[in-house]
Amino acid sequence: MQRSVSVVGGGVIGLFCARAAAAAGWSVSLHDPTFGARAVGDGAASWVAGGMLAPLSEGWPGEHALLALGSASLRRWHDPVLRADLEGRGVVVSSGSLTVAFDSADAADLRTVADWVGAQGHDLEILSRSEVRTLEPSLSPRVRLGLSAPGELSVDNRALVLALESAVRDRGVRIERAPVTDLDALTTDRVVVAAGWSTSRLLPDVPVRPVKGEILRLRARPGSASAPTRTVRASVNGRAVYLVPRGDGLVVGATQYEHGDDTAVTVAGVRDLLADAEAVFPAVGDYELAETAAGLRPGSPDNIPVVGRWDDRVIVAAGHGRNGVLLAPVTADAVVAELEGEPLTEAACALPERFSSLTRTRAR
C-alpha cells in the first residue's frame, strides 16, 4: 500500500518537500490556502524575496555549519532533474555574485570572508576597484574592493514558486486549499510542517518567529542605464543592501525588523533602501519604483533552520530565515530522508534535538 504524507505550507520549502516526496513514491497532499493565488501583502516570505543563492559570499568565520549546509544546497540547484523542472520558466536570472566595499573596514571584512571561506575549500576572488568596474561598469566609482563568487546564482522567486506549483501538479500531488489548524485532523500516515513562521502556531514549541523584511522591485524605463548583471551586495552606512537582477529591472532589499506579524511597508525602510541602492548603482534613480512589499521570514534562535523528526508522525521544516530559497533543495532531501527513516548527514546541524528544551518537551 502506498504511504501517504501531508505537507502543510505551500511556500518554496513546502513545494520542494512535496515535489521530493512525490518523486520518492509517497502519496502527497499539499495544504495551503494561497496555492495558485499568491498576492503581495500576505506576508509570505517566498513571494517577497530576493532569490539570492549566496552561501559562500555570506560566509563568516565560525559559521561552519551554515556554510556547509548552504553549499550542499547550492550544489543541488545544479541537479539536472531540478533544472528540467525550471527550464524555460525564467527562474535562474543570473550567475555569479559580487560583494563590494566602500571603506577600509568593509574591505577588511571581504578579505576575512575570502580567506576563511577559501580555507573551507571554496573559491572566492578578491577584486581591485578597476576589476570590479570591468565586471560591472555601472557600479559606483567609490567602490574600493570587491569579492567575487562566480559559482553563486540568483533566481526569480516568483517564477520559482510558479514553476514548483506546476511541478507538484505534474507529479500527482493533491492540492488542499483549506487552512490547517489541527494536525491531528489530517489522515495521512505522516505530516511535514513547512509553514514558515506560522509553524509555531501548529507546533508551539518549535522556536521560530516572524522577522520582517522589506524589499523594492524597480523597473527599468526606456533609456535607463543597464542594471548590474550579477547579484551585488554591499554595506552602506552600516546597513546591508543587495541588488538582484530581474528581467525587467532589479529587486532591492532588505530591511530587517523584529516587529511580530507586522507587514506594513515603512517610509524609513523605502528611503533607506533607495538611498543605499543609489550609493551602489548611481543610475538607479531613473528606474520606476514598481512595487514595495514586506514579508515575514521564519527566524530561528541560531539562524540555522529546524529540520527533522518532531515525533513519530510529524517532521518539521521551518526556521530558514532569509535563506529559504537557497536551502530548499537540501531541506527537501532531508525531509525525504526522515520519511524513509535515514536522516541526512548533511543536514544534521538542523535537527531539532540541538535545542535541549525541545528534547525535554517532546520527551514528556
SULSULLIN-V909615 format. One record per residue. N is the residue number from 1. RES is the residue in one small letter. SS is DSSP state (H for helix, E for strand, L for the rest). BURIAL is + if it has 16 or more other C-alpha atoms within 10 Angstrom, else -. Layout:
n/res/ss/burial
N/RES/SS/BURIAL
N/RES/SS/BURIAL
This chain:
n/res/ss/burial
1/m/L/-
2/q/L/-
3/r/L/-
4/s/E/+
5/v/E/+
6/s/E/+
7/v/E/+
8/v/E/+
9/g/L/+
10/g/L/+
11/g/L/+
12/v/H/+
13/i/H/+
14/g/H/+
15/l/H/+
16/f/H/+
17/c/H/+
18/a/H/+
19/r/H/+
20/a/H/+
21/a/H/+
22/a/H/+
23/a/H/-
24/a/L/-
25/g/L/-
26/w/L/+
27/s/E/+
28/v/E/+
29/s/E/+
30/l/E/+
31/h/E/+
32/d/L/+
33/p/L/+
34/t/L/+
35/f/L/+
36/g/L/-
37/a/L/-
38/r/L/+
39/a/L/-
40/v/L/-
41/g/L/-
42/d/L/-
43/g/L/+
44/a/E/+
45/a/H/+
46/s/H/+
47/w/H/+
48/v/L/+
49/a/L/+
50/g/L/+
51/g/L/+
52/m/E/+
53/l/E/+
54/a/L/+
55/p/L/+
56/l/L/+
57/s/L/+
58/e/L/+
59/g/L/+
60/w/L/+
61/p/L/-
62/g/L/-
63/e/L/-
64/h/H/-
65/a/H/-
66/l/H/+
67/l/H/+
68/a/H/+
69/l/H/+
70/g/H/+
71/s/H/+
72/a/H/+
73/s/H/+
74/l/H/+
75/r/H/-
76/r/H/+
77/w/L/+
78/h/L/-
79/d/L/-
80/p/H/-
81/v/H/-
82/l/H/+
83/r/H/-
84/a/H/-
85/d/H/+
86/l/H/+
87/e/L/-
88/g/L/-
89/r/L/-
90/g/L/-
91/v/L/+
92/v/E/+
93/v/E/+
94/s/E/+
95/s/E/+
96/g/E/+
97/s/E/+
98/l/E/+
99/t/E/+
100/v/E/+
101/a/E/+
102/f/L/+
103/d/L/-
104/s/H/-
105/a/H/-
106/d/H/+
107/a/H/+
108/a/H/-
109/d/H/-
110/l/H/+
111/r/H/+
112/t/H/-
113/v/H/+
114/a/H/+
115/d/H/+
116/w/H/+
117/v/H/+
118/g/H/-
119/a/H/-
120/q/L/-
121/g/L/-
122/h/L/-
123/d/L/+
124/l/L/+
125/e/E/+
126/i/E/+
127/l/E/+
128/s/E/-
129/r/H/+
130/s/H/-
131/e/H/-
132/v/H/+
133/r/H/+
134/t/H/-
135/l/H/-
136/e/L/+
137/p/L/-
138/s/L/+
139/l/L/+
140/s/L/+
141/p/L/+
142/r/L/-
143/v/L/+
144/r/L/+
145/l/E/+
146/g/E/+
147/l/E/+
148/s/E/+
149/a/E/+
150/p/E/-
151/g/E/+
152/e/E/+
153/l/E/+
154/s/E/+
155/v/E/+
156/d/L/+
157/n/H/+
158/r/H/+
159/a/H/+
160/l/H/+
161/v/H/+
162/l/H/+
163/a/H/+
164/l/H/+
165/e/H/+
166/s/H/+
167/a/H/+
168/v/H/+
169/r/H/-
170/d/H/-
171/r/L/+
172/g/L/-
173/v/L/+
174/r/E/-
175/i/E/+
176/e/E/+
177/r/L/-
178/a/L/-
179/p/L/-
180/v/L/+
181/t/L/-
182/d/L/-
183/l/H/-
184/d/H/-
185/a/H/-
186/l/L/-
187/t/L/-
188/t/L/+
189/d/L/-
190/r/E/+
191/v/E/+
192/v/E/+
193/v/E/+
194/a/L/+
195/a/L/+
196/g/H/+
197/w/H/+
198/s/H/+
199/t/H/+
200/s/H/+
201/r/H/-
202/l/H/-
203/l/L/+
204/p/L/-
205/d/L/-
206/v/L/+
207/p/L/+
208/v/E/+
209/r/E/+
210/p/E/+
211/v/E/+
212/k/E/+
213/g/E/+
214/e/E/+
215/i/E/+
216/l/E/+
217/r/E/+
218/l/E/+
219/r/E/+
220/a/L/+
221/r/L/-
222/p/L/-
223/g/L/-
224/s/L/-
225/a/L/+
226/s/L/-
227/a/L/+
228/p/L/+
229/t/L/+
230/r/L/+
231/t/E/+
232/v/E/+
233/r/E/+
234/a/E/+
235/s/E/+
236/v/E/+
237/n/L/-
238/g/L/-
239/r/E/-
240/a/E/-
241/v/E/+
242/y/E/+
243/l/E/+
244/v/E/+
245/p/E/+
246/r/E/+
247/g/L/-
248/d/L/-
249/g/E/+
250/l/E/+
251/v/E/+
252/v/E/+
253/g/E/+
254/a/L/+
255/t/L/+
256/q/L/+
257/y/E/-
258/e/L/-
259/h/L/-
260/g/L/-
261/d/L/+
262/d/L/-
263/t/L/+
264/a/L/-
265/v/L/+
266/t/L/-
267/v/H/-
268/a/H/-
269/g/H/+
270/v/H/+
271/r/H/-
272/d/H/+
273/l/H/+
274/l/H/+
275/a/H/+
276/d/H/+
277/a/H/+
278/e/H/-
279/a/H/+
280/v/H/+
281/f/L/+
282/p/H/+
283/a/H/+
284/v/H/+
285/g/H/-
286/d/H/-
287/y/L/+
288/e/E/-
289/l/E/-
290/a/E/-
291/e/E/-
292/t/E/+
293/a/E/+
294/a/E/+
295/g/E/+
296/l/E/+
297/r/E/+
298/p/E/+
299/g/E/+
300/s/E/+
301/p/L/-
302/d/L/-
303/n/L/+
304/i/L/+
305/p/L/+
306/v/E/+
307/v/E/+
308/g/E/+
309/r/E/+
310/w/L/+
311/d/L/-
312/d/L/-
313/r/L/-
314/v/E/+
315/i/E/+
316/v/E/+
317/a/E/+
318/a/E/+
319/g/L/+
320/h/L/+
321/g/H/+
322/r/H/+
323/n/H/+
324/g/H/+
325/v/H/+
326/l/H/+
327/l/H/+
328/a/H/+
329/p/H/+
330/v/H/+
331/t/H/+
332/a/H/+
333/d/H/+
334/a/H/+
335/v/H/+
336/v/H/+
337/a/H/+
338/e/H/+
339/l/H/+
340/e/L/-
341/g/L/-
342/e/L/-
343/p/L/+
344/l/L/+
345/t/H/-
346/e/H/+
347/a/H/+
348/a/H/+
349/c/H/+
350/a/H/+
351/l/L/+
352/p/H/+
353/e/H/+
354/r/H/-
355/f/L/-
356/s/H/-
357/s/H/-
358/l/H/-
359/t/H/-
360/r/H/-
361/t/H/-
362/r/H/-
363/a/H/-
364/r/L/-
